[in-house]
Amino acid sequence: EVQLVESGGGLVQTGGSLRLSCVASGVNIEDTGMGWFRQAPGKGREGIACIQSGPGTTYYADSVKGRFTISSDNAKNIVYLQMNNLKPEDAAEYYCAAGLCRRVKSIYDNTWSLTGATMSYWGEGIRVTVSS
């Protein structure tokens, strides 16, 4: 059975930092893509970062590029999301997922975004709150 357990969320002030962790069991993160997604109240799910096994290629949403970093500790089977310079708009429920990192192009505005449709397993989520 695959389990993904997130930790590290909480309340932080604008400009602060948090590091989320995702402990994986039942799946070897070296053999799969691992991603972070988020969903704010009343909004759709947003793929924000993904690291693909093999080449270790990373993908980021434009909204977090330069502020968030995804990394992995293969020996511990843990994926991290370092979040710096947090903004109120980063407040959301954050989810870890395992599967295939894929970006899709919007037919409306031609922008690329990480899709959760190719992710096979999901964590329960963890709340991040950013105070202004």
Order of alpha helices (4+ residues) and beta strands (2+ residues): beta-beta-beta-beta-beta-beta-beta-beta-beta-beta-beta-beta-beta
